[in-house]
């Protein structure tokens, strides 16, 4: 055990502080500052700030070359009013940590505490506190940051809490685990008219009335079916709130969802074709643009095997419970350049669901998550106290051999 009861009590207090001061995507300045203030006394090899916005990365380097393991959490909260009687409930109206990102970040801070005492024997561990996960913009911004090359990983890991499965159990499998999704905003433009003479204008009323059910009819199947599709109309607007004006414009917002990125490409093509045909048949102008773009998350066999071995070593029951899930996750972008895997830790079978106004992250998962990741680290990189324990690190894997020297030299250890 690398965390004492005093450590865990301090971490829980830290998590409660984070929970009470939620910041939504792109506004995580105070949260990032708290993370840096907590990391600094632990003397990581290097701390990078301002990554892709308010992102923070702490590097713990070993004394000899080896692969770089990136472990990611999130910083952002949601624009949802919290409805809890907790002593540490949100103090900011209309915002709340109702997805557990405060807990995920605290798991990484717990891991940092352990790494400060038991650094890896070789290679590097990068703890990434990512901004703007909820909008799908954060991972892309971090990866686009030129300094990301300093921490470019050979393996990437993350976790998410999962209400609906027993507390402390885990959901894990190879292949797709989170769906691709994106928001499509469809805007029709016609011509306003006096409400007494609607025939002198061009109203989009019939167009949006036809298009909304046509879009939802694109839905098909359920995960894990490869052809799963889901179109959910989330918002619609027609004209202005006035009785004297026949409308001249309208908007439909629809969230498109599919099991894979290839399925998303096909679904987008279908949705766009419907919008164009509807606009043309009603003589309307049309604009379309995409928002909140998430790639699907896919667990690679290599990275999943390492997490499975760590779960077994910690006697944590695991299986494919509820996977793949329809919800999306910004972690999907990291698997585009290295093997990656996300594990889902049970928050309790009757625990409030993610994004519910009464949700709160279970503090019991802080120690569990940190132990799982520390076992992955020690199993692949060893530690100052001993060699690797999962039998993976004796030979450098193919995805690591080509770049080991350059990446190790990019940030040399300076721990005293």
C-alpha positions in Angstrom: 0.0 0.0 0.0 1.6 3.3 -1.1 -1.0 5.6 0.4 -1.6 6.1 4.1 -4.9 6.9 5.7 -3.7 10.4 6.2 -2.9 10.6 2.5 -6.4 9.5 1.6 -8.1 11.8 4.0 -6.1 14.7 2.5 -7.0 13.6 -1.0 -10.7 13.4 -0.2 -10.6 16.9 1.3 -8.9 18.1 -1.9 -11.6 16.4 -4.1 -14.3 18.1 -2.0 -12.6 21.4 -2.6 -12.6 20.8 -6.3 -16.2 19.7 -6.2 -17.3 22.9 -4.5 -15.6 25.1 -7.1 -16.6 23.6 -10.5 -15.4 25.2 -13.7 -16.9 24.2 -17.1 -14.9 23.4 -20.3 -12.4 26.0 -21.2 -12.7 27.8 -17.8 -10.6 25.5 -15.6 -8.1 28.1 -14.5 -8.6 27.7 -10.7 -8.8 23.9 -10.9 -5.5 23.7 -12.9 -3.9 26.0 -10.3 -5.0 23.7 -7.5 -3.6 20.7 -9.3 -0.2 22.5 -9.8 -0.1 23.6 -6.2 -0.7 19.9 -5.1 1.9 18.5 -7.6 4.7 20.9 -6.9 5.7 19.6 -3.4 5.8 16.1 -4.9 8.8 17.1 -7.1 7.9 15.6 -10.4 10.7 15.7 -13.1 8.7 18.4 -14.9 5.4 20.1 -14.8 3.9 21.6 -18.0 1.0 24.0 -17.7 -1.4 25.7 -20.2 -1.5 22.6 -22.4 -4.3 23.0 -24.9 -5.8 25.7 -22.7 -5.7 25.0 -19.0 -4.2 21.5 -19.2 -1.5 20.3 -16.8 1.0 17.5 -17.3 3.4 16.1 -14.6 6.3 13.9 -15.7 7.9 11.3 -13.4 11.0 10.0 -15.1 13.0 6.9 -14.3 16.8 6.7 -14.3 17.1 4.6 -17.5 15.4 4.6 -20.9 12.0 3.0 -21.3 8.5 3.6 -22.7 6.4 6.6 -21.8 3.1 5.9 -20.2 0.4 8.6 -20.3 -2.4 8.4 -17.7 -5.2 11.0 -18.3 -7.9 12.6 -16.2 -10.2 15.5 -16.8 -10.6 19.0 -15.2 -13.9 20.3 -16.3 -17.4 20.3 -14.8 -20.8 20.6 -16.4 -23.2 23.5 -16.9 -25.8 21.8 -14.7 -27.2 23.0 -11.4 -26.3 20.6 -8.6 -29.1 19.4 -6.4 -27.4 17.9 -3.3 -27.3 18.6 0.4 -23.6 17.8 0.6 -21.5 20.1 2.8 -19.1 20.5 -0.2 -21.8 20.9 -2.9 -21.2 23.4 -5.7 -20.9 27.0 -4.7 -21.3 28.2 -8.3 -24.9 28.5 -9.6 -25.6 26.5 -12.7 -22.4 24.5 -12.6 -21.5 21.2 -11.0 -19.0 18.3 -11.0 -21.7 15.9 -12.0 -19.6 13.5 -14.1 -16.9 12.8 -11.6 -14.0 14.6 -13.2 -13.1 16.0 -9.8 -12.6 12.4 -8.6 -10.7 11.3 -11.7 -8.3 14.2 -11.2 -7.9 13.3 -7.6 -7.0 9.7 -8.6 -4.1 11.1 -10.6 -3.0 13.3 -7.7 -3.0 10.1 -5.5 -0.9 8.4 -8.1 1.5 11.4 -8.1 1.9 11.0 -4.4 2.8 7.3 -4.9 5.2 8.1 -7.8 7.0 10.7 -5.7 7.8 7.9 -3.2 8.3 5.1 -5.7 9.4 6.6 -9.0 9.6 4.3 -12.1 12.9 2.5 -12.6 12.9 3.3 -16.3 10.9 5.3 -18.9 8.4 8.0 -17.9 5.0 8.3 -16.4 3.0 11.4 -17.6 0.0 12.4 -15.6 -2.2 14.5 -17.9 -5.0 16.7 -16.4 -6.9 17.5 -19.6 -9.3 20.5 -20.1 -12.5 20.6 -22.0 -13.4 16.9 -22.1 -17.2 17.6 -22.0 -17.1 19.5 -25.3 -14.8 17.1 -27.1 -12.3 19.9 -27.7 -9.8 19.3 -25.0 -7.9 16.3 -26.2 -7.5 17.7 -29.7 -6.2 21.0 -28.2 -3.7 19.2 -26.0 -2.4 17.1 -28.9 -2.2 20.1 -31.2 -0.1 22.0 -28.6 3.6 21.9 -29.8 4.7 20.9 -26.3 2.8 17.7 -26.5 5.8 16.2 -28.4 7.7 16.4 -25.1 5.3 14.0 -23.5 4.1 12.0 -26.5 3.3 8.5 -25.1 3.9 4.9 -26.2 0.9 3.8 -24.2 -2.1 5.8 -22.9 -4.6 4.9 -20.1 -7.6 6.5 -18.5 -10.5 5.7 -16.2 -14.1 6.7 -15.7 -16.4 6.0 -12.9 -19.5 3.9 -13.9 -22.8 4.1 -12.0 -24.8 0.9 -12.5 -22.2 -1.7 -11.6 -21.1 -2.6 -8.1 -18.9 -0.2 -6.3 -15.2 -1.1 -6.8 -15.9 -3.6 -9.6 -14.6 -2.7 -13.1 -15.8 -2.8 -16.7 -13.1 -3.6 -19.2 -12.9 -5.1 -22.7 -10.9 -4.8 -25.9 -12.4 -3.0 -29.0 -14.8 -0.1 -29.0 -15.9 1.0 -25.5 -17.4 4.5 -26.2 -19.3 5.6 -29.2 -18.4 8.4 -31.6 -20.7 11.4 -31.5 -21.0 14.9 -32.8 -23.6 17.7 -32.7 -25.0 18.8 -36.1 -26.6 22.3 -36.2 -28.9 22.7 -39.1 -30.2 26.3 -39.9 -32.9 27.1 -42.4 -33.4 30.6 -43.7 -36.6 31.7 -45.5 -38.5 35.0 -45.4 -40.5 36.6 -42.5 -44.0 37.9 -43.1 -46.8 39.6 -41.2 -48.7 36.9 -39.3 -51.9 38.1 -41.1 -50.2 37.4 -44.5 -48.0 34.3 -44.1 -48.3 33.6 -47.8 -46.0 36.6 -48.6 -43.1 35.0 -46.7 -41.3 31.6 -46.8 -41.7 29.8 -43.5 -39.5 26.9 -42.4 -42.2 25.5 -40.1 -43.1 22.6 -42.3 -39.5 21.9 -43.1 -38.5 21.4 -39.4 -41.7 19.5 -38.7 -40.7 17.0 -41.4 -37.0 16.9 -40.7 -37.0 16.2 -37.0 -38.8 12.8 -37.3 -36.8 12.0 -40.4 -33.5 12.5 -38.6 -34.6 10.4 -35.6 -35.6 7.7 -38.0 -31.9 7.2 -38.9 -31.5 5.5 -35.5 -30.8 1.8 -35.7 -29.7 -1.0 -33.4 -27.7 -0.8 -30.2 -24.1 -1.3 -29.2 -22.2 -3.6 -29.8 -23.9 -3.9 -33.2 -21.3 -2.5 -35.7 -24.1 -0.7 -37.6 -25.5 1.1 -34.4 -26.8 4.6 -35.2 -28.6 7.1 -33.0 -29.9 10.5 -33.9 -31.3 12.6 -31.0 -32.9 16.0 -31.6 -31.8 18.1 -28.6 -33.0 21.6 -29.5 -35.2 23.3 -32.1 -36.0 27.0 -32.7 -38.6 28.5 -35.0 -38.7 32.2 -35.6 -39.0 34.8 -32.8 -41.3 34.7 -29.8 -43.8 37.1 -31.3 -47.5 36.8 -32.4 -47.3 39.2 -35.2 -44.5 37.7 -37.3 -44.6 34.6 -39.4 -41.2 32.9 -39.0 -38.4 33.2 -41.6 -35.7 31.1 -39.9 -35.3 27.9 -37.9 -32.7 25.7 -36.3 -32.5 22.1 -35.4 -29.7 20.7 -33.2 -29.2 16.9 -33.5 -26.7 14.7 -31.8 -25.4 11.9 -34.0 -24.0 8.8 -32.5 -22.4 5.6 -33.9 -20.2 2.7 -32.6 -17.2 3.7 -34.7 -15.8 6.6 -36.6 -16.5 4.9 -40.0 -20.2 4.6 -38.9 -20.2 8.3 -38.0 -19.0 9.2 -41.5 -21.9 7.3 -43.0 -24.5 8.8 -40.6 -23.3 12.3 -41.2 -23.7 11.8 -45.0 -27.3 10.6 -44.4 -28.2 13.4 -42.1 -26.8 16.1 -44.4 -28.6 14.6 -47.4 -31.9 14.8 -45.5 -31.3 18.4 -44.6 -30.4 19.4 -48.1 -33.4 17.7 -49.6 -35.8 19.3 -47.1 -34.4 22.8 -47.7 -34.6 22.4 -51.4 -38.2 21.1 -51.3 -39.3 24.1 -49.3 -37.2 26.8 -51.0 -35.1 27.5 -48.0 -31.5 28.5 -47.5 -29.4 26.0 -45.5 -26.2 26.0 -43.4 -24.8 23.1 -41.5 -21.9 22.9 -39.0 -20.6 20.4 -36.5 -19.8 20.8 -32.8 -18.7 18.7 -29.8 -16.9 16.1 -32.0 -15.9 12.9 -30.2 -14.0 10.0 -31.9 -14.9 6.5 -30.7 -12.8 5.1 -27.9 -11.2 1.7 -28.7 -9.2 -0.3 -26.2 -6.2 -1.9 -27.8 -5.3 -5.5 -26.8 -1.8 -4.5 -25.5 -3.1 -1.7 -23.2 -6.2 -3.6 -22.1 -4.0 -6.6 -21.1 -2.0 -4.4 -18.8 -5.0 -3.0 -17.0 -6.6 -6.5 -16.8 -3.4 -7.8 -15.1 -3.4 -4.9 -12.7 -7.1 -5.5 -11.8 -6.3 -9.2 -11.2 -3.3 -8.2 -9.0 -5.6 -6.0 -6.9 -8.4 -8.7 -6.8 -10.8 -6.4 -8.5 -13.6 -8.3 -10.3 -13.9 -7.2 -13.9 -15.8 -8.0 -17.1 -17.4 -6.3 -20.1 -20.3 -5.0 -18.0 -22.4 -2.5 -20.0 -19.7 -2.1 -22.7 -19.5 -0.7 -25.2 -21.5 2.3 -23.9 -23.5 4.7 -26.0 -21.9 7.7 -24.2 -18.8 9.4 -25.8 -15.4 10.2 -24.3 -12.7 12.6 -25.5 -10.0 10.0 -24.7 -10.7 8.4 -28.1 -8.2 10.8 -29.7 -5.2 9.4 -27.9 -5.6 6.0 -29.5 -5.0 7.5 -32.9 -1.2 7.5 -32.3 -0.6 4.8 -29.6 -2.2 1.8 -28.0 -4.7 3.0 -25.4 -7.3 1.7 -23.0 -9.9 3.1 -20.6 -11.2 1.2 -17.6 -14.5 1.9 -15.9 -14.8 1.6 -12.1 -18.2 0.8 -10.6 -19.7 3.6 -8.6 -22.5 1.4 -7.3 -25.5 -0.3 -8.8 -28.0 2.3 -7.5 -25.7 5.3 -7.6 -27.2 8.4 -9.4 -26.3 8.4 -13.0 -23.7 10.6 -14.7 -24.9 14.1 -15.4 -27.8 13.7 -12.9 -28.2 16.8 -10.7 -27.7 14.6 -7.5 -24.6 12.8 -8.7 -21.4 12.8 -6.6 -18.2 10.9 -7.2 -17.6 8.0 -4.6 -14.5 8.8 -2.6 -13.9 5.1 -2.2 -12.7 5.0 -5.8 -9.8 7.3 -5.2 -7.6 4.7 -3.6 -8.8 1.9 -5.9 -8.1 3.8 -9.1 -4.7 4.9 -7.9 -3.7 1.4 -6.9 -4.8 0.1 -10.3 -2.7 2.6 -12.2 0.3 2.2 -9.8 0.2 -1.5 -10.6 0.2 -0.8 -14.3 3.2 1.5 -13.8 5.2 -0.9 -11.7 4.3 -3.8 -14.0 5.6 -2.1 -17.1 8.4 0.2 -15.8 9.3 -1.3 -12.5 10.1 1.0 -9.6 13.0 2.2 -7.5 12.1 -0.6 -5.1 12.2 -3.5 -7.6 11.8 -4.7 -11.2 8.6 -4.8 -13.3 6.1 -7.2 -11.8 3.7 -8.1 -14.7 6.3 -9.7 -17.0 5.8 -7.1 -19.7 8.9 -4.9 -19.4 11.7 -7.5 -20.0 11.7 -6.8 -23.8 10.9 -3.5 -25.3 7.6 -3.7 -27.3 7.7 -2.8 -31.0 5.7 0.4 -30.6 8.4 1.6 -28.2 11.7 0.6 -29.7 11.8 3.1 -32.5 11.6 6.1 -30.3 12.9 5.2 -26.9 16.1 7.2 -27.0 14.7 10.4 -28.4 11.7 10.5 -26.0 13.8 9.6 -22.9 16.3 12.3 -23.7 13.6 14.9 -24.2 13.1 15.2 -20.4 16.0 13.9 -18.4 15.3 13.2 -14.7 16.3 15.9 -12.2 15.0 14.3 -9.0 17.4 14.6 -6.0 
